[in-house]
Amino acid sequence: MNIKKHWLKSLAMAAAVAMASANASAEILAWNALNGQISLGIVPLPFGVKTPTFKHPGGTLAAVYTAECFARVEPQYGSAGVFVFMEVQDTAGNLVKTLYPNNGTLCSSGAPMATHSTTGVTNLPPGTYQVVARGWHSNDRASAWTGAHSIVVSH
């Protein structure tokens, strides 16, 4: 499957998960997608995927991050995982809330490259926000990357 089709499939899957994770009247507040691989290290870094700012009416917010994910480490050095968290920020870029979906795990070494999604849910007061995805891998002898990223935020 070519990367464009894979990217569009990832975005569609993220939107479907966002709608399923919220109530039946869920409204998509913001989304963004980024094509291309990002190599990860052992320090959290922004994936480059962040939503534009959006107005949230208050109450439940669901953020879905979807990406291709791969981690590799030689067996003698243990295992590695790719971990993700999402930050809800105000318009000045200040941290409002951190979401650690699925304990942060997106994928683990030993598995083939695949597309994975993770959802974080929180309650927020009314305001204007953006959501930024950050990630890292857990073993300094590992190599890891993510690609075809998307993030969808719903209420």
C-alpha positions in Angstrom: 0.0 0.0 0.0 1.5 3.3 -0.9 2.2 5.9 1.8 -0.6 8.3 0.7 -3.2 5.5 1.0 -1.8 4.4 4.3 -1.8 7.9 5.6 -5.4 8.5 4.6 -6.3 5.1 6.1 -4.7 6.2 9.4 -6.6 9.5 9.4 -9.9 7.8 8.8 -9.2 5.2 11.5 -8.3 8.0 14.0 -11.5 9.8 13.2 -13.5 6.6 13.7 -11.9 5.8 17.0 -12.5 9.4 18.2 -16.1 9.1 17.3 -16.4 5.7 19.0 -14.6 6.8 22.1 -16.9 9.8 22.7 -20.7 9.8 23.0 -22.9 9.4 19.9 -23.2 13.2 19.4 -19.4 13.6 19.3 -18.1 16.7 17.5 -14.7 16.8 15.9 -13.1 20.0 17.2 -9.7 19.8 15.5 -7.4 17.5 13.6 -4.1 17.4 11.9 -1.9 14.9 10.0 1.7 14.7 9.2 3.3 12.5 6.6 6.9 11.3 7.0 9.0 9.4 9.5 10.4 10.8 12.7 13.2 8.9 14.4 12.9 8.7 18.1 15.4 8.9 21.0 15.2 8.2 24.7 14.0 11.8 25.5 10.4 12.8 24.7 10.2 15.0 21.7 7.2 16.6 19.9 6.3 14.5 16.9 5.5 17.6 15.0 1.8 16.7 15.1 -0.3 19.2 16.9 -3.7 20.4 16.3 -4.5 23.9 15.4 -6.1 25.8 18.3 -9.7 25.0 18.9 -12.6 26.2 21.1 -13.7 23.6 23.6 -17.1 24.2 25.2 -16.1 22.4 28.4 -16.6 18.8 29.5 -15.2 15.7 27.9 -12.4 15.9 25.4 -11.1 12.8 23.6 -7.7 13.0 21.7 -6.8 10.1 19.3 -3.2 9.8 18.1 -2.6 7.3 15.2 0.7 6.5 13.6 2.8 3.8 11.9 5.2 2.6 14.6 8.3 0.4 14.7 10.9 -0.3 17.4 13.9 -2.6 17.1 16.6 -3.8 19.5 18.9 -6.7 19.4 17.6 -9.5 21.7 20.7 -9.4 23.9 19.9 -5.8 24.9 16.3 -6.6 26.0 13.2 -5.0 24.6 12.1 -1.5 23.6 8.8 0.3 23.4 7.6 3.4 21.8 5.7 5.6 24.2 3.4 8.4 23.5 1.7 11.1 25.6 -0.4 14.0 24.5 -0.3 17.5 26.0 -3.3 19.8 26.1 -1.9 23.3 26.0 -3.5 26.8 26.2 -3.0 29.4 23.5 0.3 30.5 25.1 1.7 27.0 24.9 1.3 26.4 28.7 0.6 22.8 29.8 -3.0 22.4 30.9 -3.3 18.6 31.1 -1.2 15.6 30.1 -2.9 12.5 28.7 -1.1 9.1 29.1 -3.3 6.8 27.0 -2.7 3.0 27.3 0.0 3.7 29.9 1.7 5.5 27.0 2.7 2.4 25.0 2.2 2.8 21.2 4.2 -0.3 20.0 6.9 -2.6 21.2 10.0 -4.2 19.7 9.6 -7.7 18.3 6.4 -6.7 16.4 6.3 -5.8 12.8 5.8 -2.2 11.7 2.1 -1.5 11.9 -0.4 1.4 12.4 -1.5 1.9 16.0 -3.9 4.3 17.7 -4.1 5.5 21.3 -6.9 7.5 22.9 -6.7 9.9 25.9 -9.9 11.3 27.5 -10.1 14.1 30.0 -12.5 16.8 31.3 -11.6 20.4 30.6 -13.2 23.8 31.4 -14.4 25.9 28.4 -11.5 27.5 26.7 -9.2 27.6 23.6 -6.6 24.8 23.4 -4.4 22.7 21.2 -3.1 19.2 21.6 0.5 18.1 20.9 1.7 14.5 20.7 5.1 13.6 22.1 7.0 10.3 22.1 10.2 8.5 22.8 11.6 4.9 23.0 12.7 3.1 26.2 16.1 1.6 25.3 19.2 3.5 24.3 20.3 0.6 22.2 17.1 0.6 20.2 16.1 2.2 17.0 12.5 3.4 16.7 10.4 5.6 14.4 6.9 6.7 13.8 5.3 7.8 10.5 2.0 8.8 8.9 0.8 10.6 12.0 -2.6 12.0 12.7 -4.3 13.5 15.7 -8.1 14.0 16.1 -9.8 15.8 19.0 -13.5 15.5 19.7 -16.0 16.6 22.3 
